[in-house]
Amino acid sequence: MGLIVNPVAGLGGRVGLKGSDGVEIQRQALALGAVPRSQERAIQALERLKPVENLEIITCASEMGADAARACGFAPVVIGSIEPGGTTPQDTIAAAREMRRLGVDLLLFAGGDGTARDICSAIGDSLPALGIPAGVKIHSAVYGANPASAGDLAASFLAGRVSRLREAEVMDVDEEAVRRGVVSARLYGYLEVPFERRLLQGLKTPTTPGERAAQRSIAAAVVSMMEAGWFYIIGPGTTTRAIAARLGVGKTLIGVDVVAAGQLVAADVNESQLLALVEGRKAKIIVTPIGGQGYILGRGNQQISPRVIERVGAGGEHSKENIIVVSTSGKINSLGGRPLLVDTGDAQVDESLRGYVRVITGYDEQVVYKVA
């Protein structure tokens, strides 16, 4: 198995930078206190590969794979060299091409959409590949549902229990445009991915213009439920943007905003700002699922971190009472019965959110839906 870890993947998530592409953004993220998390997510996946017999791992030096493999007790074959703290997309591309030349059976990589693009440009559909989700946006359909799922699927494929491959889309957005509130995903190619539906995340699908009336109905319902003395943390999305519009305040489409008493308290906040804002206050979180994927937390809204979830009282005994989930019926139906998902990076918080939640789908309309 080939292993590549993008050490800066997801760096901009909790600090609200909408991505991690580019040296300048990475510097900004670190200056804001961002902590790299791709290593721990790679380790979570690799732990699931320990039972695979006679597994040989070929990987990159240091933080691009060797560190994570050794942390799990593997003795990997290390290829190439890197500059620690200064890795580039070219390092990923060169490593993937070398692993193709060496004939690995599966290329497992940790990153986001930018990493998937680099892998795709290097190997195309010439060998099976699978992503460990570690990025901010992750529109692509080449990733496991979470790190453990990616590890389980890789283990099953290498052990011969899963043999089917699926051509999966590699998508990405222009991060600079996203920071201006313009979201336009582009197809960059396909990877051949081991297929087991329950272990893979789907392709992100956009909200259709025909759902705007439903979004306005949802907004009316949520605003009518808002209580004095509460702060409301509003996550990204067009459905949540309709709530802000109903209140008559602005909404950052790909950001997290806070309102109280019908007024905008703070716009486009990061994790540390959220923690400061809700300290000593009653607060609720409003989120909407990602279309086609079903994630309500952990994808594109990492600012609402496990610490924030716990701070508002949604990670304790009454784990879901302070989380308001909103979705059009069309978005729920597009999941085809698959559950809503959480992947916050904290196993205990994720576990506390499992079960069933009420989803507001219109005015005086709700459904009860499973969260996994």
C-alpha positions in Angstrom: 0.0 0.0 0.0 1.2 3.5 -0.8 0.6 6.2 1.8 0.7 9.9 1.3 -0.2 12.5 4.0 -0.7 16.1 3.2 0.6 17.7 6.5 -1.2 21.0 5.9 -4.6 19.6 4.9 -7.5 21.1 6.9 -5.2 23.7 8.5 -7.6 26.6 7.6 -10.8 25.0 8.8 -11.2 25.9 12.5 -9.7 29.3 12.0 -12.3 30.1 9.3 -10.1 30.4 6.2 -12.3 28.2 3.9 -9.3 26.1 2.9 -5.6 25.5 3.2 -4.3 26.0 -0.4 -1.3 28.2 -0.8 1.7 29.1 1.4 0.2 32.5 2.4 -3.0 31.0 3.6 -1.1 28.4 5.6 0.9 31.1 7.2 -2.2 33.0 8.1 -3.8 29.8 9.6 -0.7 29.1 11.8 -0.7 32.8 12.9 -4.3 32.4 14.0 -3.4 29.4 16.1 -4.3 26.6 13.7 -3.1 23.1 14.7 -2.4 20.6 11.9 -4.7 17.6 12.2 -4.1 15.5 9.2 -1.5 13.3 11.1 -4.0 12.3 13.7 -6.6 11.5 11.1 -4.1 9.4 9.1 -3.3 7.5 12.3 -7.0 6.9 12.9 -7.2 5.2 9.5 -3.9 3.3 9.8 -5.0 1.8 13.1 -7.7 -0.1 11.2 -5.1 -1.6 8.9 -3.1 -3.4 11.7 -5.0 -6.8 11.2 -4.0 -7.0 7.5 -1.4 -9.7 7.1 1.9 -9.1 5.3 1.1 -5.5 4.7 4.0 -3.5 3.2 3.6 0.3 3.3 5.5 2.5 1.0 5.4 6.1 2.0 7.1 9.5 2.1 9.5 10.8 4.6 8.6 12.4 7.9 5.3 14.2 8.1 4.1 13.1 4.7 3.5 9.5 5.9 6.4 7.9 7.7 5.6 9.5 11.0 2.0 8.4 11.0 2.9 4.8 9.9 5.5 4.5 12.6 3.1 5.8 15.2 0.9 2.8 14.4 3.7 0.3 14.7 4.4 -0.2 11.0 8.0 -0.3 9.5 7.4 1.5 6.2 9.6 1.7 3.2 10.4 5.4 2.8 10.9 6.9 -0.6 12.2 10.3 -1.5 12.9 13.3 0.7 11.0 16.4 1.8 11.6 19.7 3.5 9.7 19.3 6.8 7.3 22.3 7.2 7.7 23.2 3.6 6.0 20.5 1.6 4.3 21.4 -1.7 1.8 19.8 -4.1 4.7 18.8 -6.3 5.9 16.6 -3.4 2.5 14.8 -3.5 2.6 14.4 -7.3 6.1 13.1 -7.4 5.4 10.6 -4.6 2.2 9.3 -6.3 4.0 8.8 -9.6 6.8 6.9 -7.8 4.3 4.7 -6.1 2.6 4.0 -9.4 6.0 3.0 -10.8 6.6 0.7 -7.9 3.2 -1.0 -8.4 1.4 -0.5 -5.2 -2.0 -2.2 -4.9 -3.7 0.8 -3.3 -2.7 4.4 -2.8 -4.1 5.7 0.5 -3.8 9.5 1.0 -4.9 12.0 3.6 -6.0 15.4 2.6 -8.8 17.4 1.0 -9.9 18.3 -2.5 -6.6 19.9 -3.4 -4.8 16.7 -2.4 -7.2 14.6 -4.5 -6.5 16.9 -7.5 -2.8 16.3 -7.1 -3.2 12.6 -6.8 -5.5 12.5 -9.8 -3.1 14.5 -11.9 -0.3 12.1 -11.0 -2.0 8.7 -11.5 -5.4 9.2 -13.1 -7.3 6.0 -13.1 -4.1 3.8 -13.4 -4.4 2.3 -9.9 -6.9 2.1 -7.0 -6.8 5.1 -4.7 -8.7 6.1 -1.6 -8.8 9.3 0.5 -8.7 9.8 4.3 -10.8 13.0 4.8 -8.6 15.6 6.4 -9.4 18.8 4.4 -11.8 21.7 4.8 -14.2 21.5 2.0 -14.1 17.9 0.5 -16.5 18.0 -2.4 -14.9 15.0 -4.0 -16.4 11.4 -3.8 -13.0 9.7 -3.4 -13.0 9.8 0.5 -14.0 7.5 3.2 -17.0 8.7 5.3 -14.5 9.4 8.1 -10.9 8.3 8.8 -11.9 5.0 10.4 -14.1 4.2 7.5 -11.3 4.9 5.1 -9.1 2.5 7.1 -11.7 -0.2 7.1 -12.3 0.1 3.4 -8.6 0.0 2.6 -8.1 -3.1 4.9 -11.0 -4.9 3.2 -9.7 -4.1 -0.2 -6.1 -5.2 0.6 -7.4 -8.4 2.2 -9.6 -9.2 -0.8 -12.9 -8.8 0.9 -13.8 -5.9 -1.3 -12.9 -6.1 -5.0 -15.2 -3.8 -6.7 -13.9 -0.4 -8.0 -15.9 2.7 -8.8 -14.9 5.6 -10.9 -15.3 8.5 -8.4 -15.3 12.3 -9.1 -12.5 14.6 -8.1 -14.0 18.0 -7.5 -12.6 21.3 -6.2 -13.5 24.9 -5.8 -11.5 28.1 -6.2 -10.7 29.1 -2.6 -10.2 32.7 -3.4 -13.6 32.9 -5.0 -15.1 31.0 -2.0 -13.7 33.7 0.4 -15.6 36.2 -1.7 -18.8 34.2 -1.3 -18.7 32.6 -4.8 -18.9 28.8 -4.9 -18.4 27.0 -8.1 -17.1 23.5 -8.1 -15.2 22.1 -11.0 -14.6 18.5 -12.1 -10.9 17.7 -12.4 -11.0 14.0 -13.2 -11.7 10.6 -11.7 -10.0 8.1 -9.4 -10.6 4.4 -9.2 -11.9 3.9 -5.7 -12.7 0.7 -3.8 -16.4 0.6 -3.4 -18.5 -0.1 -0.4 -21.3 2.4 -0.1 -21.6 2.6 3.7 -17.9 3.4 4.0 -17.6 6.1 1.4 -18.9 9.7 1.4 -20.9 10.9 -1.5 -20.3 13.6 -4.0 -21.4 17.0 -2.8 -24.4 18.3 -4.8 -25.7 21.9 -4.9 -29.0 23.2 -3.8 -31.4 23.7 -6.7 -33.1 27.0 -7.4 -36.4 25.3 -7.0 -35.9 24.8 -3.3 -35.8 28.6 -2.5 -39.5 28.6 -1.4 -38.8 25.7 0.9 -35.8 27.5 2.3 -38.0 30.6 3.1 -40.5 28.4 4.8 -37.8 26.8 6.9 -36.5 30.3 7.8 -39.9 31.5 8.9 -40.1 28.4 11.2 -36.7 28.9 12.7 -37.1 32.6 13.3 -40.4 32.0 15.0 -38.7 29.6 17.4 -35.8 32.0 18.4 -35.8 33.1 22.0 -34.7 36.2 23.7 -31.4 35.8 25.6 -30.0 33.2 23.3 -27.1 33.4 20.9 -27.6 31.5 17.6 -24.5 30.2 15.8 -25.5 29.9 12.1 -23.5 27.5 9.9 -22.7 27.8 6.2 -25.2 27.1 3.4 -28.0 28.5 1.3 -30.7 27.1 3.6 -29.1 28.8 6.7 -28.6 32.0 4.6 -32.4 32.2 4.2 -32.7 32.4 8.0 -30.4 35.4 8.1 -32.4 37.0 5.3 -35.6 36.5 7.3 -34.0 38.3 10.2 -32.8 41.1 7.8 -29.1 40.6 8.5 -26.2 39.6 6.2 -24.9 36.1 6.0 -21.5 34.8 4.9 -22.4 31.9 2.6 -19.3 29.8 3.4 -18.8 31.2 6.9 -20.2 30.9 10.4 -22.1 33.9 11.8 -23.7 34.6 15.2 -27.0 36.4 15.8 -28.9 37.4 18.9 -32.2 39.3 19.5 -32.6 39.5 15.7 -29.3 41.3 15.2 -26.0 40.2 13.8 -23.5 39.9 16.6 -20.5 38.7 14.6 -19.8 37.6 11.0 -17.5 35.0 9.6 -16.1 33.9 13.0 -13.5 31.2 13.7 -13.3 28.7 16.5 -11.6 30.9 19.1 -14.0 33.8 18.4 -17.0 31.4 18.8 -15.6 30.2 22.1 -15.2 33.7 23.4 -18.7 34.8 22.2 -20.6 31.9 23.9 -18.7 32.0 27.1 -21.3 32.3 29.9 -24.1 32.7 27.4 -26.9 30.4 26.3 -26.4 29.4 22.7 -27.7 27.1 20.0 -26.2 25.9 16.7 -28.1 25.9 13.4 -26.7 23.7 10.7 -27.9 22.2 7.4 -26.7 18.9 5.8 -24.3 19.0 2.8 -26.3 18.0 -0.2 -25.5 14.5 -1.4 -23.3 13.7 1.6 -25.4 14.4 4.6 -22.7 15.9 6.9 -24.1 18.3 9.4 -20.8 18.8 11.3 -17.2 18.3 10.4 -17.3 19.3 6.7 -16.9 22.9 5.7 -18.0 24.1 9.2 -15.0 23.1 11.3 -15.2 26.5 13.1 -18.0 24.8 15.0 -15.5 22.5 16.7 -15.9 19.9 19.4 -15.0 22.5 22.0 -17.7 24.8 20.7 -20.3 22.0 20.6 -19.4 21.1 24.2 -19.4 24.8 25.3 -23.0 25.3 24.1 -24.0 22.2 26.0 -24.5 20.0 22.9 -21.9 17.5 23.8 -23.1 16.5 27.2 -26.0 14.8 28.8 -28.5 16.5 26.5 -26.3 16.2 23.5 -28.6 17.3 20.7 -31.0 19.7 22.3 -29.0 22.8 21.4 -28.4 21.8 17.8 -31.1 22.8 15.3 -30.9 20.9 12.0 -32.6 22.4 9.0 -33.0 20.9 5.5 -35.3 21.0 2.5 -37.2 17.8 1.9 -35.4 17.5 -1.4 -32.0 17.4 0.2 -33.2 14.8 2.7 -34.7 12.7 0.0 -31.5 12.9 -2.1 -29.8 10.9 0.7 -31.8 7.8 -0.3 -32.2 6.8 3.3 -28.6 7.1 4.2 -28.1 8.8 7.6 -26.9 12.2 8.4 -23.2 12.2 9.4 -20.9 13.9 11.9 -17.1 13.8 11.7 -15.9 16.5 14.1 -12.5 14.9 14.9 -13.5 14.1 18.5 -14.8 10.5 18.9 -16.7 11.3 22.1 -18.5 14.3 20.7 -19.4 12.3 17.6 -20.7 9.5 19.7 -22.8 12.0 21.8 -24.5 13.2 18.6 -25.5 9.8 17.3 -29.1 8.7 17.3 -32.0 10.7 16.0 -32.7 14.4 15.5 -35.6 16.5 14.5 -35.0 18.2 11.1 -37.0 21.3 10.3 -38.1 20.9 6.7 -40.7 23.7 6.5 -43.1 25.8 8.6 -44.7 23.4 11.1 -43.0 20.6 9.2 -40.3 18.3 10.8 -38.9 14.8 10.2 -37.1 12.6 12.6 -33.8 11.4 11.0 -30.9 9.2 12.0 -27.4 10.6 12.7 -24.5 8.3 12.4 
